[in-house]
Amino acid sequence: MSRTIGISLVTLAVGLAVGALMIWLLGPFGAVDPRIVEGQTTAVSADGEGINIAIEGKETTEAYVIAGAVWQENGLPWQDSLPTCIQPGRTGQAVRLGVVEVAATDEAPGRTVVVWVKCAS
């Protein structure tokens, strides 16, 4: 009986070690590294929830919905309200966005989601 318990404990310990190694190698399940987009605002929606930015190094302007993203200005604490550093009617604000691409499913279309915004002064 004690030999069976000893084998079970060894099997459990090996299983935990293998599981920990897999999590360490693969990272957290579902984790996604955001794509970084940098540029300057060229337009801000009247409600402050959407922006157009001129992308650095490109001749294009891209539109993003920033509502729901966390934001930070000049290294201050992260905020979860609408960014006050991006204001309607103000352009030329230097921003850095963390965006992820959400794949379409049978249930819903995919889209680009802004997960964080950093404003520079």
matplotlib code that plots the C-alpha trace (Angstrom):
import matplotlib.pyplot as plt

x = [0.0, 2.8, 4.6, 1.5, 1.3, 5.0, 4.6, 1.5, 3.3, 6.2, 3.8, 2.0, 5.3, 6.5, 3.1, 3.3, 6.9, 5.9, 2.9, 4.9, 7.5, 4.9, 3.3, 6.7, 7.6, 4.2, 3.3, -0.1, -2.9, -4.6, -1.9, -1.4, 1.4, -0.1, 1.2, 2.5, 1.2, 2.8, 1.8, 0.1, -3.7, -5.1, -8.7, -10.6, -14.3, -16.7, -17.2, -13.5, -14.0, -12.3, -9.2, -7.4, -3.6, -0.9, 1.3, 5.1, 7.0, 3.9, 1.9, -1.4, -3.9, -5.6, -8.8, -9.0, -11.7, -10.0, -13.1, -12.5, -8.7, -6.6, -4.4, -1.4, 0.2, 3.8, 4.4, 1.6, -0.7, -2.8, -6.4, -9.5, -11.7, -11.6, -8.2, -8.3, -5.0, -6.8, -9.4, -11.9, -10.7, -7.1, -4.7, -1.0, -1.1, 1.7, 0.2, 1.4, -1.3, -1.2, -3.6, -4.6, -6.4, -9.5, -10.4, -13.9, -16.0, -19.3, -20.8, -19.2, -16.9, -13.3, -11.7, -8.8, -9.0, -7.0, -6.0, -3.9, -3.0, 0.1, 0.0, 3.2, 3.1]
y = [0.0, 2.5, 1.6, 2.6, 5.9, 6.6, 5.8, 8.0, 10.9, 10.6, 10.5, 13.6, 15.4, 14.6, 15.7, 19.0, 19.6, 18.8, 21.1, 23.9, 23.5, 23.6, 26.8, 28.4, 27.5, 28.3, 31.3, 32.1, 30.5, 33.0, 35.7, 37.8, 40.3, 43.5, 45.2, 48.6, 51.5, 55.0, 58.3, 61.6, 62.2, 63.8, 63.7, 62.9, 62.0, 64.5, 61.9, 61.2, 57.5, 57.3, 58.7, 58.9, 58.9, 59.5, 56.4, 57.1, 56.1, 55.7, 58.0, 56.7, 57.6, 54.9, 55.0, 53.3, 53.1, 53.8, 53.5, 50.7, 50.8, 51.6, 54.6, 56.3, 59.8, 60.6, 57.6, 58.4, 55.6, 53.7, 54.8, 52.9, 55.8, 57.6, 59.2, 62.9, 63.3, 63.0, 65.7, 66.4, 69.2, 68.7, 67.2, 66.5, 64.5, 61.9, 58.5, 54.9, 52.2, 48.5, 46.8, 43.1, 41.5, 39.5, 36.8, 36.4, 33.5, 32.0, 34.2, 37.6, 39.5, 40.1, 43.5, 45.4, 46.2, 48.9, 47.5, 50.4, 54.0, 55.9, 59.7, 61.8, 65.4]
z = [0.0, 0.9, -2.3, -4.3, -2.4, -3.1, -6.8, -7.0, -5.3, -7.7, -10.6, -9.3, -8.8, -12.3, -13.8, -11.9, -13.1, -16.8, -16.5, -15.0, -17.8, -20.5, -19.1, -18.8, -22.4, -23.9, -21.8, -20.3, -22.2, -24.5, -24.1, -27.2, -27.8, -29.1, -32.3, -31.6, -33.7, -33.3, -34.8, -34.3, -34.1, -37.2, -36.0, -32.8, -32.8, -31.0, -28.2, -27.9, -28.5, -31.9, -33.5, -36.8, -36.7, -39.2, -38.8, -38.5, -41.5, -43.7, -46.0, -44.5, -41.8, -39.9, -37.7, -34.3, -31.6, -28.3, -26.1, -23.6, -23.8, -20.7, -21.1, -19.7, -20.0, -19.3, -17.1, -14.7, -13.4, -15.9, -16.2, -17.5, -18.5, -21.8, -22.3, -21.3, -23.1, -26.4, -26.8, -29.6, -31.9, -30.9, -33.4, -33.5, -30.2, -30.2, -29.4, -29.1, -29.3, -28.4, -30.8, -31.3, -34.2, -33.1, -35.6, -37.0, -35.8, -36.8, -34.1, -34.9, -37.2, -36.3, -35.9, -34.6, -30.9, -29.1, -25.7, -24.5, -25.4, -24.3, -24.8, -25.0, -24.0]

ax = plt.figure().add_subplot(projection="3d")
ax.plot(x, y, z, "-o")
ax.set_aspect("equal")
plt.show()
